[in-house]
Amino acid sequence: MTLPPLPLALRFVVVVAAVVVFCIIPVVLTGCYPSSSSSSSSSFLRPLFLSISPISLSTATIKATAATITTTDSSPSTSTTAAAHFGVNTNSDKNSQDLRVEDEDEDDDSIPQVLLITGATGRLGSKLYFELQEKMKKQQQQQYQNQQHHNPIVEVRALVRNITKAREVLQCTHCDASEGIYLGDVTDPTREGGLMTATQDGKVTTVLIAAAAGIATSPTMIKAIEFDGVVNSVRAVAMNAKSSFLPNVVLCSSMGTTQLPDTNGSGSGGHGGGDAFQAILHWKLNAEAFLSSSGIPSSIVKPCGLDDRLDHQNYTLFSGHFDQPSSNHGVTRTNVARVMTEAAGMIMRNRNNNNVPHHRFDLCSKPGPPITDYEKLIQDSRWEWEK
Ligand SMILES: NC(=O)c1ccc[n+]([C@@H]2O[C@H](COP(=O)([O-])OP(=O)(O)OC[C@H]3O[C@@H](n4cnc5c(N)ncnc54)[C@H](OP(=O)(O)O)[C@@H]3O)[C@@H](O)[C@H]2O)c1
């Protein structure tokens, strides 16, 4: 039996009823109409509708929701929590994680030390390298015995000009970055593999500068090494440092910088020693002035004449200012390396938000019992108003 066709008017009523039931009522219940009122009945009914509706939130919806929470609330912890709650890995989430890591750094004031030596294959630089390696190993042994260090040395890096020399002098095997050895030149800071490469991971906490010109170096290169080289080294480590940490610098300069150059060449006045020697002292003094005004925690060691033949069992070290100790005996490079090592440790121990440690002192020796308290030696150089 077939039903008679519905009259046209009835068909229209059925269509309208269907539109009302399937289109208009759900839209009203889900609040899809643009509405500025949050207290409308549609929004009041929405949770109920969602709970009974087989609607599943798509990933896109979750991302949009997480993004909305992240952007409307600038608090990193809230956005991280919200995104984590939704299991969403957003860029904002990454930024939040970065911030959180920095917060942790700030909370924990223990800073692992990574030290970089320039001129590491030189006579002083190599002693400094082994002195610091020795200190690092000692600290590691003490840590095995549960003796913790506040700022443990975790790596000693060396900037060298010649890999063959590095192999001989520093006893490295691969003599590359895997062993903390970087091939570079302080006068060419952007050279691939050199200063920038050695500092670009932002981990270097201290640069110890032992790169130096010699008497046979040309005037142009004396300035490039003794002055520009210091600026380049400081700039590399400071610009690559993590934002929350200002690195330290220990510079080996020289005593004799208060003396006027021997301008008439008679050898009777000033520090004499020839043009190259005078130029070295001139640029060293400029490097000291630069470092002193850099805002970087630093120690400037100004040794008397270096003499490794001195038997340091029978010499005592002392510190001073304005070349007053100059009439006394020189020092061994071993002792200068020990003092520079101590200076690096002291800067780390003494730095805090209100204190940018800075020492600058002459270092000489005289006959007497050897000293072991290098910290006292450096403290003795403080000005009377600092003591
Ligand atoms: N001699 C003294 O009586 C006396 C007195 C007071 C102060 N000082 C100072 O004490 C410090 C150490 O003296 P030292 O006799 O031990 O020095 P050194 O043996 O001559 O060593 C100098 C180091 O600097 C490196 N170097 C030179 N030019 C460089 C560049 N462009 N880039 C990177 N590295 C470079 C050399 O590299 P290579 O190894 O590849 O040659 C060498 O390793 C110097 O600052 C010196 O001025 C010396």
The ligand as an SDF file (V2000), in Angstrom:
LIG
                    3D

 48 52  0  0  0  0  0  0  0  0999 V2000
  109.7020   38.1910   30.2370 N   0  0  0  0  0  0  0  0  0  0  0  0
  109.5510   38.9580   31.2940 C   0  0  0  0  0  0  0  0  0  0  0  0
  110.5100   39.2700   32.0080 O   0  0  0  0  0  0  0  0  0  0  0  0
  108.2040   39.4940   31.6270 C   0  0  0  0  0  0  0  0  0  0  0  0
  108.0720   40.3730   32.6760 C   0  0  0  0  0  0  0  0  0  0  0  0
  106.8000   40.8110   33.0260 C   0  0  0  0  0  0  0  0  0  0  0  0
  105.6980   40.3780   32.3370 C   0  0  0  0  0  0  0  0  0  0  0  0
  105.8430   39.4960   31.3030 N   0  0  0  0  0  0  0  0  0  0  0  0
  104.6340   39.0430   30.6190 C   0  0  0  0  0  0  0  0  0  0  0  0
  104.3690   37.7160   31.0170 O   0  0  0  0  0  0  0  0  0  0  0  0
  103.5590   37.1050   30.0370 C   0  0  0  0  0  0  0  0  0  0  0  0
  104.0910   35.7150   29.7070 C   0  0  0  0  0  0  0  0  0  0  0  0
  105.3810   35.8250   29.1820 O   0  0  0  0  0  0  0  0  0  0  0  0
  106.1080   34.5450   28.5410 P   0  0  0  0  0  0  0  0  0  0  0  0
  107.5370   34.8930   28.4400 O   0  0  0  0  0  0  0  0  0  0  0  0
  105.7350   33.3160   29.2710 O   0  0  0  0  0  0  0  0  0  0  0  0
  105.4380   34.4980   27.0940 O   0  0  0  0  0  0  0  0  0  0  0  0
  105.7820   33.5960   25.8450 P   0  0  0  0  0  0  0  0  0  0  0  0
  106.4570   32.3440   26.2680 O   0  0  0  0  0  0  0  0  0  0  0  0
  106.4860   34.4220   24.8300 O   0  0  0  0  0  0  0  0  0  0  0  0
  104.3330   33.1950   25.3170 O   0  0  0  0  0  0  0  0  0  0  0  0
  103.5560   34.0840   24.5670 C   0  0  0  0  0  0  0  0  0  0  0  0
  102.3920   33.2820   24.0490 C   0  0  0  0  0  0  0  0  0  0  0  0
  101.5700   34.1390   23.2850 O   0  0  0  0  0  0  0  0  0  0  0  0
  101.1990   33.4410   22.1190 C   0  0  0  0  0  0  0  0  0  0  0  0
  100.8280   34.3900   21.0760 N   0  0  0  0  0  0  0  0  0  0  0  0
  101.5900   35.3190   20.4760 C   0  0  0  0  0  0  0  0  0  0  0  0
  100.8810   35.9770   19.5470 N   0  0  0  0  0  0  0  0  0  0  0  0
   99.6380   35.4530   19.5660 C   0  0  0  0  0  0  0  0  0  0  0  0
   98.4640   35.6910   18.8440 C   0  0  0  0  0  0  0  0  0  0  0  0
   98.4030   36.6250   17.8970 N   0  0  0  0  0  0  0  0  0  0  0  0
   97.3470   34.9690   19.1330 N   0  0  0  0  0  0  0  0  0  0  0  0
   97.3890   34.0160   20.0800 C   0  0  0  0  0  0  0  0  0  0  0  0
   98.4880   33.7390   20.7990 N   0  0  0  0  0  0  0  0  0  0  0  0
   99.5900   34.4460   20.5430 C   0  0  0  0  0  0  0  0  0  0  0  0
  102.4090   32.6180   21.7510 C   0  0  0  0  0  0  0  0  0  0  0  0
  102.0140   31.5840   20.8780 O   0  0  0  0  0  0  0  0  0  0  0  0
  103.0700   30.4690   20.3820 P   0  0  0  0  0  0  0  0  0  0  0  0
  103.2200   29.5370   21.5270 O   0  0  0  0  0  0  0  0  0  0  0  0
  102.4350   29.8500   19.1970 O   0  0  0  0  0  0  0  0  0  0  0  0
  104.3520   31.2080   20.0550 O   0  0  0  0  0  0  0  0  0  0  0  0
  102.8370   32.1530   23.1160 C   0  0  0  0  0  0  0  0  0  0  0  0
  102.0980   30.9970   23.4520 O   0  0  0  0  0  0  0  0  0  0  0  0
  103.5380   38.0570   28.8660 C   0  0  0  0  0  0  0  0  0  0  0  0
  102.3580   38.8230   28.9050 O   0  0  0  0  0  0  0  0  0  0  0  0
  104.7220   38.9480   29.1250 C   0  0  0  0  0  0  0  0  0  0  0  0
  104.6210   40.2060   28.5210 O   0  0  0  0  0  0  0  0  0  0  0  0
  107.0710   39.0530   30.9370 C   0  0  0  0  0  0  0  0  0  0  0  0
  1  2  1  0
  2  3  2  0
  2  4  1  0
  4  5  1  0
  4 48  2  0
  5  6  2  0
  6  7  1  0
  7  8  2  0
  8  9  1  0
  8 48  1  0
  9 10  1  0
  9 46  1  0
 10 11  1  0
 11 12  1  0
 11 44  1  0
 12 13  1  0
 13 14  1  0
 14 15  2  0
 14 16  1  0
 14 17  1  0
 17 18  1  0
 18 19  2  0
 18 20  1  0
 18 21  1  0
 21 22  1  0
 22 23  1  0
 23 24  1  0
 23 42  1  0
 24 25  1  0
 25 26  1  0
 25 36  1  0
 26 27  1  0
 26 35  1  0
 27 28  2  0
 28 29  1  0
 29 30  1  0
 29 35  2  0
 30 31  1  0
 30 32  2  0
 32 33  1  0
 33 34  2  0
 34 35  1  0
 36 37  1  0
 36 42  1  0
 37 38  1  0
 38 39  2  0
 38 40  1  0
 38 41  1  0
 42 43  1  0
 44 45  1  0
 44 46  1  0
 46 47  1  0
M  CHG  2   8   1  16  -1
M  END
$$$$
